[in-house]
Structure formats: structure tokens, C-alpha cells
């Protein structure tokens, strides 16, 4: 266990389920189905539920639920709530591989992205480049800033799916103008699970004096993330997705030079104390600190199961989905094949059936929870598995889609 994870353990009274999980899974490999049977039992998901929508909201392990309840109970008993920011920063930095001093904890990616868009000194005529694959949480902040400050917002089309990373980088290289001030991208697109060449785009932006903003709502908990290597100006995330933390637990990483330059959107005590750095963005007045207790529990759960085992399992389930869907007539897959350009999610269309209707049929047949990507008129069905899913569940869903394709 890393030093940061050990600090988290010392910082809370962890539910016994986590200790039991650590003992029961010790020594088990990612390929051992007994490991994943034990992990599945740690979630309060109904036995008949096939949940394939972690891309929207992760299912919380019971240990996370317990931590939130215990913290809420302590507050009700008039004990001081308190957040040990040093412990929280260290634990999150251990997962994101970044400077702990650069972290703040808004409620979600949407709030983090708004902090960025509202806090930058952009002037009329300045240009923001983004894509036609941005979630509203990472797009609307720029739409608001553009409308209010008379900026230019350009959304670029991406190849679906691209052949390689260079093809994506070239889209931005060709689009940059002398007015471009910000490039805002998703690290992983919500639409089809495309892993954007974030490092190359950040390098391109910095070489032109352009601010780089990464909407990283999905990668933490899904894949290895190294913010130090990516080196963006800003990285916003939602641990309530793949890290399986409570709703309302977001993360914002701010590069060193911006910790004193970015204007706070919400002003409370210390808003102008530049010595606080990124900590200024945690000064939000009274808020529900139980979500921080839940976030700590989620980070501990992630470490107990083992990041490498988690990432391997998700890749295997995604590959099973991809391979199965690829054999079905009338299915058009919109997600990249393999692990270089694709991660976590598979989006597809079944010719002749609208995705909303297919979603309803899967829900009726086997209590399957999915997500329809209706934004930008894509009409794709998105499946996103996690460690609480089994190969048998994936096979069941593939079988149901195959049956629908045969009608």
C-alpha cells in the first residue's frame, strides 16, 4: 500500500467491509473470477440488475455508503465534521499522479469547468477551441463565457472513430488561429470512449501560448492517469463516475502558475490570499462534508482492490463487449477498437431500431441500465462496464442485442 493510501486508512474509521475485502482479495489476480465475485458482493446493487452506465454515475460500494452515513451521523451528534485536506489531497494525488498542492474539490466536473471558464481573463474576440464530443458539463461554461464576453467558441468535428492519434491532433493544429486563447478537450469523450491524445494537444497548445483545459470526468478510476506527464494548465474530474465516489465529489487540478492567477468564481474568506494557492477554491462556505468522507472511502476501496487489477478488468469487459457486438449484423460500432484510442465505453447503433427503443427493450428483458447518446443527434447506445459486472452479464447483454438484430 502506498504512503498516501496508508494515511487515508489512518484518517477514518473504515467500515469493516473494507478490511474484510482486503483480506479476502489478498493474493488474487485480476484473471481470478473469485476475486470479482468477492468484489461484486461489496456493492448493494440488486442481484437482478445489470448496470452498464458508470459513464454517467458509478455504483457506490457499501463501504462508501457507510462512510457517508457515519459522517452524517457524527455531524448530527454535534461532533466537529472537519476535512483533513492534507490526507485527502495526498490520497487523490496518489491516484492522479500530481502535485497535491494543486488540487481543489468542487462538486463535479461541471463546477470545476465553470471555475476555469469564469476565472480566466479572456477578452472580446478571443477564441476557444473544443470539439463536437463535449459533454454539456464541459461545454456550457464556454458557451456562457462566449455569450457574456463576446468570445468565439468553435466546436471541431472529430473522425469517428479516428485511425490514429495524429489524425486527432491535426484537427486542432489546422484549426488554431492567431485569436486562439484556449483549447478545451475531453481526456476521454463521453460520446464513444475515445481516448484523446491529450499530451500531444497540451504540448501543441503550450508551444503556441494557448491555455490547455482537460475535462477528465472519466479517466480517474478507469485508466492510469498521470497529470504530471500530461501537464495541462487545468484538469477537471468527477470521482463519482469510475472511482465510485459519492455524487458531489469533484476534483480540479490547477497547474502551479495558475494557482495565483485564476480568479475564484465563489468568494469566501481567503479568496484573495494568494499564499493559499489552489486551496482558495475549497473556500465555498458551508457544504456537505460527508461527500469528502465518501471520497476518501472510495479512494481506499480503489487501493484495496488494486488500481492495476481494476484497469485490467475494465479493459477485459470492454473488449468482450466490443468483440461480441462486432459479430452482430446491423450493428455499427462508433468507438475505437483496442486500448490505445479506446477505453471504458462502447457506443453503437443497431440499424432499424432507435437507440431509445433498444434501451427500453434491454431494460424490460434483463433490467439493464444503459445510456443513450442523443447529443449532437448521434443516437448511439452506450455501454460502460465496471468491476461489479461479470463476463456472464456481458454475454447476456450481447445475446439480447443479437436477438433484437435478428428481428
ABEGO torsion letter per residue (X at the ends): XBAAAAAAAAABBBBAAAAAAAAAABGBBAABAAAAAAAAAABABBAABBBAAAAABBBBBAAAAAAAAAAAAAAAAGBBAEBBAAAAAAAAAAAAGBBAAABBBBABAAAAAAAAAAABBBBBGBBBBBBAABBAAAAAAAAAAAAAAGBBBBBBBBBOBBABAAAAAAAAAAABBAABABBBBBABBAAAGBBBBAAAAAAAAAAAGBBBBBBAAAABGABBBBAAAAGBABBBBBAABAAGBBBGBBBBBBBAAAAAABBBABBBBGAABAAAEAAAAABAEBBBAAAAAAAAAAAAAAAAAEAAAAAAAAAAAAAAAAAAAAABBGBBBABBBEAAABBGBBBBBBBGBBAAAAAAAAAAAAGBBBBBBABGGAGBBBBBBBAABBAAAAAAAAAAAAAAAAX
